[in-house]
Amino acid sequence: MAVGKLVEKSSHSKQEIILDNEIDDILKSVHFLKMLAQVFNPHRLLILTALDRFGGLDFPALRDGVLINRSDGNLANHLRVLEDLELLEVEKGFVDRKPKTYYTLSTKGKDLVKELATRLTGIFGD
């Protein structure tokens, strides 16, 4: 027995039943789009691209090499958003008694970058 939710079509007076698995697909798409809204910031895209290309970078390399003319606080904010979205893995430690933070893409982050590249290539071609 299929369980679904009754919804009204916006352009018709008829009602339509959407099966639960379709609702799950819709919700996943909505979640993906909300996440993309947070990711499609030019600086965050630069961070994701740099981490994808170089495999991982420390905070100064991101600040000086990727986000030219950005403050530490600005970079930290962008990294925090990406970390909250579970797109980054963060490793903190000490080198010569100085704190060192190293960033890499998580599996979810790698998948997202790959999917974005595939979709953009499909839109704009090779």
Buried (B, 14 or more C-beta within 10 A) or exposed (E): EEEEEEEEEEEEEEEEEEEEEEEEEEEEEEEEEEBEEEBEEEBBEBBBBBBBEEEBBEBEBBBEEBBEEBEEEEBBBBBEBBBEBEBBBBEEEEEEEEEEBBBBBBEBBBEBBEEBEEEEEEEEEE
